């Protein structure tokens, strides 16, 4: 979602951003003289020195491995572009981002302040919060990055990550919004609200299910149901035990009420979004769901989903967020990780990410800040009928809860829903 700014304020805001960048550069340089507080920081005082130091390095990019579109984008677009800068990208797939965070935590506990195996992480939400609380992330560097000038620094979706202040400790990479996917040849008129969706599930037994939390998509579905309840029972954005104990019983009641109508009567759940996509592709269920609706056209083009596939978001809104790239303090190849983070924010790679036929993920760039040639290229992008444009999706966007909610809700679902008779 882009926040438009009046032209008269642009020059002042740009100067502010540049000043902030200079300050960040100074902080980063100062941090170099304080080993033991921030680890062995990159020894560069400016971006040119950083790029020089990055040449010849390899970046171990840890990221969720279940998104085929993301994997192909990294291998086919990012890696070749990085190679031109003398950087090798090694994509390290993980089943869950917390696996990468746990690996960094393990190195920290072992006293490994440098030479860590994780150089860069595709991260957001609870995992970013966990790493920030444990002081894992390299901070104070984004002002050095040339492509930061294309971001709207006043956009709240770029300053808060699931309720956790970003504080210059990660680089925005992609926008996402939770949505449902259906086959219009079988379901001409999808439910228009979350309440109507739950009613449809009950009236069409066996034709719907969702991934088991802690799968990212399954967890998002549980939070979506929770926020739908918030119409009558508001959910505090910040987590507390009292807040959980207030809203959770109703949530588990709603989800348990759906179980008899789910695929296999809720006796088992798909392990992840990919498994749910397979059920949808095979016609075993009538819907799937995604936090990345821009990926749907590629799944149709590849023949996994039928051409009649469409995307819908309930009128009462769905969850939206931004995902990021974070560099661990103890990364073995910090310089290359920082250069790669900036490269993945560039108009060239953000465009390649957004175009239909590629990954199709939504850009984080403020198009009004781009050079004219890139504004025109982004403006020329068409949205296939198999998905929805970001403007329509973001119209009903609802902010994510604090990352503190995710763990208790995942644990609660396992105890109160998955294990319930």
Order of alpha helices (4+ residues) and beta strands (2+ residues): alpha-alpha-beta-alpha-alpha-beta-alpha-beta-alpha-beta-beta-beta-beta-alpha-alpha-alpha-alpha-beta-alpha-beta-beta-alpha-alpha-alpha-alpha-beta-alpha
